[in-house]
Amino acid sequence: MTDGAHSPAGRTALAAPPPADPGFGVYVHWPFCKAKCPYCDFNSHVRHSPPDQARFLAAFRAEIAHTRERIGQRRTHSVFFGGGTPSLMEPGTVGAILEAIDAAWPLDATAEVTLEANPTSVEAGRFRGYRMAGVNRVSLGVQALDDSALKALGRMHTADEALGAVAVARAAFERVSFDLIYARPDQRPEDWAAELRRAIAEGCEHLSLYQLTIEEGTPFAALHRAGRLIVPDSEVARALWDVTQETTHAAGLPAYEISNHARPGAESRHNLLYWRYGEYAGIGPGAHGRLDTPEGRLATSTERGPEEWVARVEADGHGVIVDEPLSRAEQADEYLLMGLRLIEGIDRARFTRLAGRDFDAARLASLLDEGMVETLPGDRLRATSAGLPVLDAIVADLAA
């Protein structure tokens, strides 16, 4: 099957092949929020008193230095401040962390530095401070442009406040993205299309559009089990997915990953590093990393509890609690799982090098015949528009 066969308009061959080396990035986790959203299972925590930023900064510096000792010299292509709500950090704290990263692994002249922010924590002076500190891209957790939906999602802002925050961000940064959640209770495709068009009209270069999922251990999970939270059925969810793809593509923000849409050239470089299975250091409470060492690739993660993490770093110089070598098969599976999320797909030769084998010929042929995957020039393989909504099943089939 050649590129474009049985695919909707716009899913064409890549303008240029992805880089052979995805690069090196640093993820910094700030775990604190003003409030915990009922759908969120991220490592985020609410504290009645503001955390001691000086103490946390010292711990971030120590963990960066420890990781530098382990892996040696690198050049940093992207930094991502995630959370939690990193926009609760003082600009001086962000700047000091970036200085520590630059000292350990010099920042490339074109490095992307992203900071996540909530509309409730946006303030023009603070944003100017982040820009001066070295942040050049901001990602806003808008989540909805409907006040009733925002209230149901436990958000602390209105749609107008969210759009005001987008305007402040656009005045401070050249690169701005924001998130929306769809497949919400009682949401209709025509309503979502209108909401999405309103979002696109804001002129941002990047949108992250996530289907609402019910995560175990969250208040939404308890409500769902009790029958008090009803999400759209599979037919409506698929219609919402189709509306998402059609509306963004028509507006010039096609999907480049399952949930991410951007104008050409405005893709999130840090997230591309993850999906292309590059190397990244995870710094901070509950941060995950993939590090390349003389002993092979390691999967790392740190202590999740903020106070426990700080105590570990102060005692040991780091908060790492998982530090496991990944087998070739595990690396191949991760590459497959991450890479097939991308519209550019995966490099089959790289998968073969990692796995020590090619795909099972019969399984691959079946998926090709069913229109779930397709080949691209340069011996690449990707999920089709029909395959992306059932990607987990495709990955399981190919990994077997």
Summary of the structure (lengths in Angstrom):
residues: 400
radius of gyration: 21.1
end to end distance: 22.0
largest distance: 59.2
contacts: 1302
relative contact order: 0.13
helix: 41%
strand: 23%
